[in-house]
């Protein structure tokens, strides 16, 4: 066997892949999804089902396997999103931010912005002003 060749059936160090085809990997991931309650799905759980975190992300870089890994991650992301609608929760928000979601607001101003800008906060408005 030539180590210069990057054969799709072997890892770079020559060890055989645990899953010899994307379909075999997909079947293992689907087994994890079927055996795990929806609100308990995690990327870490996917990694454990596949073998390890490094294996999971190594497969993501391989031709044919990447689509399976991205689909699995999207499935878990969808689980967090649906849970957020029902339960809210900082944990779901945190997880979705790890998937690249943002809660940043971009505000664009148009027109003439010359002149003074006054920022009024509730603590200094009207009869509700706070005494220092």
Secondary structure, 3 states (H helix, E strand, C coil): CCCCCCCCCECCCCCECCCCCHHHHHHHHHHHHHHCCHHHCCHHHHHHHHCCHHHHHHHHCCCCCHHHHHHHHHHHHHHHHHHHHHHCCHHHHHHHHHCCCCCCCCCCCCCCCCCCCCCCCHHHCHHHCCCC
